[in-house]
Structure formats: structure tokens, C-alpha cells
Amino acid sequence: MQQKHFASETIAKYSRILNQFGNRGINTSSITDFLRENLNKYEPATLRSQRNTLASYSKFLKIHSTIEWESISKLIPQVQKRFFPTVSYEELQKLKATQTKTKSQTNERNKLILNFLFYTGLRVSELINIRHSDYQNEVLRILGKGNKVRYILLPEFLTKHFNPHLRTYLFLTKNGKKLTKGQIRRNIKRKARQAGIKKNISPHTFRRSLATNRLQ
């Protein structure tokens, strides 16, 4: 998985599931027993992740075709469709209007973070790793999930914040260090609470909102 540049979080999740499975031996019977043991412990989505992990591992072991995956899949309840909250333009303005910090410079930085999330749909892990030097030739270079590089166009009002002479991260703490994912998540939740927005908003909510907002 590392050779294929899977995300570290995905590798960690697969490892946890394989550790739970233990030394049972990968076959139809052992996988069936494992999932049955977990039916009352986990949500269908988690059970599906467990099934997919074991399927991936069986391919690595070159025994995938010897296992009855169709019957195994029937054990897992259907995953109900979930409706995720989105962030509208009006809610974006409310979030930006909240002042959660005492320093005006920090509040301006946090407004810029919200704009980047809203107008680009970046993952928070991608956002915190943006450097000034990543913006060249009118496109922003992003190192995304699985170490895949992609290029995105930015609205003009965002491009003016890049300084081609700097090699530092775009978003820094007051001490000049790179922001963490946790810091951004906590600040967004604090802003939502202060703005009176009842939705459960996280950085990933903006990513889910992008298609809806683009269509509008």
C-alpha cells in the first residue's frame, strides 16, 4: 500500500482491521465468522470496510478467487443513504463575520482559510501544506491523497495572497509554524457555534458543498 502511495490514514485503518481479524487464516468460513461477530458491534459502513480490507488482503495473497465474496457480502446490512450538511454562501458570510481571536491578523487568516475551503474544495490536509511557491503560472499545485499531484484554478481574489518570493507555508500560526488539521477543525466549530449555525460543520463539509455551490 505504501508503494502504491495510499494515504497513511487508510494504511492505519487496514492495519487495525487485520489486527482485529488475527491469525484466523483467510477463507470464506473465517471471514464469515468474523463479520457475524461484528454485526451487533459496528455500523454497516464499518462492516463493509472490514470486508473490503480482507478482500484486498486476499488479492495480495493471491487467493481472492477461492473465497465466496458474494455470500459474504450478503451478511452486511445495506448502508442507508446519508444526507450530509452543506455550507451555503450566506452561511459562509456568517462564519467569516465571527471574530474568534483577539488579533485582527489571525482573524483575517481564518477568513482566508474559509474562502479557500469554500471556493476550492481542498481537503484540510492539502490546505495546511500549501506553500507560497505552489502557486505558479496561474494554477495551484496540490499534493493530494495518495501523493497524487493535481492542479487547480483559483479565483483572482485568492491568488493575490501568494508571494512568489516566499517559500513558507501559506497558513501559519502566530509563532510562524504550520497550522494543524486540529486547529482548523476547532476554529471552524467555534465559529459555527458563535454564528448560531446548528449544523455539524467541519473542513470536509466545505468539500462536500462544492458541487452544490458550483451548480448554483
C-alpha positions as CSV (number, residue, x, y, z in Angstrom):
1,M,0.0,0.0,0.0
2,Q,2.9,2.3,0.7
3,Q,4.4,1.5,-2.7
4,K,1.0,2.5,-4.3
5,H,1.0,5.7,-2.3
6,F,-2.1,5.0,-0.2
7,A,-2.8,7.6,2.4
8,S,-1.3,7.0,5.8
9,E,-4.8,7.0,7.4
10,T,-6.0,4.3,5.0
11,I,-3.0,2.1,5.8
12,A,-3.6,2.6,9.5
13,K,-7.2,1.6,9.1
14,Y,-6.4,-1.5,7.1
15,S,-3.8,-2.5,9.7
16,R,-6.3,-2.1,12.6
17,I,-8.8,-4.4,10.8
18,L,-6.2,-7.0,10.0
19,N,-5.1,-7.0,13.7
20,Q,-8.7,-7.5,14.7
21,F,-9.0,-10.4,12.3
22,G,-5.9,-12.0,13.8
23,N,-4.4,-15.3,12.7
24,R,-7.6,-17.0,11.6
25,G,-6.5,-17.7,8.0
26,I,-8.2,-16.0,5.1
27,N,-11.0,-18.2,3.8
28,T,-14.8,-18.0,3.4
29,S,-15.6,-19.5,6.8
30,S,-13.2,-17.4,8.8
31,I,-14.3,-14.1,7.1
32,T,-18.0,-15.1,7.6
33,D,-17.4,-15.8,11.3
34,F,-15.5,-12.5,11.8
35,L,-18.3,-10.4,10.2
36,R,-21.0,-12.2,12.2
37,E,-19.2,-11.5,15.4
38,N,-19.2,-7.8,14.5
39,L,-22.8,-7.4,13.2
40,N,-24.0,-6.0,16.5
41,K,-20.8,-4.1,17.2
42,Y,-20.4,-1.9,14.1
43,E,-22.4,0.1,11.6
44,P,-22.8,-1.3,8.1
45,A,-20.2,1.1,6.7
46,T,-17.6,-0.2,9.1
47,L,-18.5,-3.8,8.3
48,R,-18.1,-3.0,4.6
49,S,-14.6,-1.6,5.3
50,Q,-13.7,-4.8,7.1
51,R,-14.9,-6.9,4.2
52,N,-13.0,-4.7,1.7
53,T,-9.8,-4.8,3.8
54,L,-9.9,-8.6,3.8
55,A,-10.7,-8.7,0.1
56,S,-7.7,-6.5,-0.6
57,Y,-5.5,-8.7,1.6
58,S,-6.7,-11.8,-0.2
59,K,-5.7,-10.3,-3.5
60,F,-2.3,-9.6,-2.1
61,L,-2.1,-13.3,-1.0
62,K,-3.4,-14.3,-4.5
63,I,-6.3,-16.3,-3.0
64,H,-9.1,-13.9,-3.8
65,S,-10.8,-16.2,-6.3
66,T,-11.0,-19.0,-3.8
67,I,-13.3,-17.1,-1.5
68,E,-17.1,-16.8,-1.9
69,W,-17.4,-13.0,-1.7
70,E,-21.0,-12.8,-2.9
71,S,-22.3,-14.8,0.0
72,I,-20.0,-12.8,2.4
73,S,-21.4,-9.5,1.1
74,K,-25.0,-10.7,1.8
75,L,-24.2,-10.8,5.5
76,I,-23.7,-7.0,5.6
77,P,-26.9,-4.9,6.0
78,Q,-27.5,-2.3,3.3
79,V,-25.9,1.0,4.0
80,Q,-28.6,3.7,4.3
81,K,-28.1,6.8,2.3
82,R,-26.8,9.6,4.4
83,F,-27.5,13.3,3.8
84,F,-24.6,15.4,4.7
85,P,-24.9,19.1,5.7
86,T,-23.5,21.7,3.3
87,V,-22.3,25.3,3.7
88,S,-24.2,27.9,1.7
89,Y,-22.8,31.3,0.6
90,E,-24.9,33.0,3.3
91,E,-23.5,30.7,6.0
92,L,-20.0,31.4,4.7
93,Q,-20.6,35.1,5.3
94,K,-21.8,34.4,8.8
95,L,-18.8,32.3,9.6
96,K,-16.4,34.9,8.2
97,A,-18.1,37.6,10.3
98,T,-17.3,35.9,13.6
99,Q,-14.3,37.1,15.4
100,T,-12.9,34.2,17.5
101,K,-9.4,35.6,18.0
102,T,-8.2,38.9,19.6
103,K,-5.6,39.7,16.9
104,S,-7.0,41.1,13.6
105,Q,-4.3,39.4,11.6
106,T,-5.3,36.0,12.9
107,N,-9.0,36.7,12.2
108,E,-8.1,37.7,8.6
109,R,-6.1,34.4,8.2
110,N,-9.1,32.4,9.4
111,K,-11.3,34.2,6.9
112,L,-8.9,33.3,4.1
113,I,-9.0,29.7,5.3
114,L,-12.8,29.6,5.0
115,N,-12.6,31.1,1.5
116,F,-10.1,28.5,0.4
117,L,-12.2,25.7,1.7
118,F,-15.4,27.1,0.2
119,Y,-14.1,28.0,-3.3
120,T,-11.6,25.2,-3.9
121,G,-13.0,22.1,-2.0
122,L,-9.5,21.3,-0.8
123,R,-9.0,18.6,1.9
124,V,-7.8,20.1,5.2
125,S,-4.6,18.0,4.9
126,E,-4.0,19.6,1.5
127,L,-4.8,23.1,2.8
128,I,-2.3,23.2,5.6
129,N,0.5,22.0,3.2
130,I,0.1,24.8,0.7
131,R,3.2,26.9,0.2
132,H,3.5,30.2,-1.5
133,S,5.7,28.6,-4.1
134,D,3.0,26.1,-5.0
135,Y,1.1,28.9,-7.0
136,Q,2.8,29.2,-10.4
137,N,1.6,30.0,-13.9
138,E,-1.9,30.9,-12.6
139,V,-2.5,27.4,-11.1
140,L,-2.1,26.0,-7.7
141,R,-0.2,22.7,-7.4
142,I,-1.7,20.4,-4.8
143,L,-0.1,17.2,-3.4
144,G,-3.3,15.2,-2.7
145,K,-4.4,11.9,-1.3
146,G,-2.0,9.0,-2.2
147,N,0.7,11.5,-3.1
148,K,-1.1,12.4,-6.3
149,V,-0.4,15.8,-7.8
150,R,-3.2,17.9,-9.3
151,Y,-3.5,21.5,-10.4
152,I,-6.5,23.8,-9.6
153,L,-7.6,27.2,-10.8
154,L,-8.2,29.8,-8.2
155,P,-10.5,32.9,-8.1
156,E,-8.4,36.0,-8.5
157,F,-9.2,37.3,-5.0
158,L,-7.4,34.3,-3.6
159,T,-4.3,34.4,-5.9
160,K,-3.3,37.8,-4.5
161,H,-2.3,36.2,-1.2
162,F,0.6,34.3,-2.7
163,N,4.1,35.8,-2.5
164,P,6.4,34.3,-5.2
165,H,9.4,35.3,-3.1
166,L,8.4,33.2,-0.1
167,R,9.0,29.5,0.4
168,T,7.0,29.2,3.6
169,Y,3.5,27.7,4.2
170,L,0.6,30.0,3.2
171,F,-1.2,29.4,6.5
172,L,0.9,29.9,9.7
173,T,0.3,30.2,13.4
174,K,1.2,33.4,15.2
175,N,4.5,31.8,16.0
176,G,5.3,31.2,12.4
177,K,4.6,27.4,12.4
178,K,2.4,25.4,10.1
179,L,-1.2,25.1,11.2
180,T,-2.5,21.7,12.2
181,K,-5.7,20.0,11.0
182,G,-7.0,20.0,14.6
183,Q,-6.5,23.8,14.9
184,I,-8.6,24.4,11.8
185,R,-11.3,22.0,12.8
186,R,-11.6,23.5,16.3
187,N,-11.7,27.1,14.9
188,I,-14.5,26.2,12.4
189,K,-16.6,24.6,15.0
190,R,-16.1,27.6,17.3
191,K,-17.1,29.9,14.5
192,A,-20.2,27.9,13.7
193,R,-21.3,27.9,17.3
194,Q,-20.7,31.7,17.7
195,A,-22.6,32.3,14.4
196,G,-25.6,30.4,15.6
197,I,-25.3,27.7,12.9
198,K,-26.7,24.5,14.2
199,K,-25.2,22.2,11.6
200,N,-22.2,20.0,12.4
201,I,-19.7,21.8,10.2
202,S,-16.1,20.6,9.6
203,P,-13.5,21.4,7.0
204,H,-14.8,18.4,4.9
205,T,-18.3,19.9,4.9
206,F,-16.9,22.6,2.5
207,R,-15.6,19.9,0.2
208,R,-19.0,18.2,0.1
209,S,-20.6,21.6,-0.6
210,L,-18.5,22.4,-3.6
211,A,-20.6,20.7,-6.3
212,T,-23.8,22.2,-4.9
213,N,-22.4,25.7,-4.8
214,R,-20.8,25.4,-8.2
215,L,-24.2,24.4,-9.7
216,Q,-26.0,27.3,-8.0
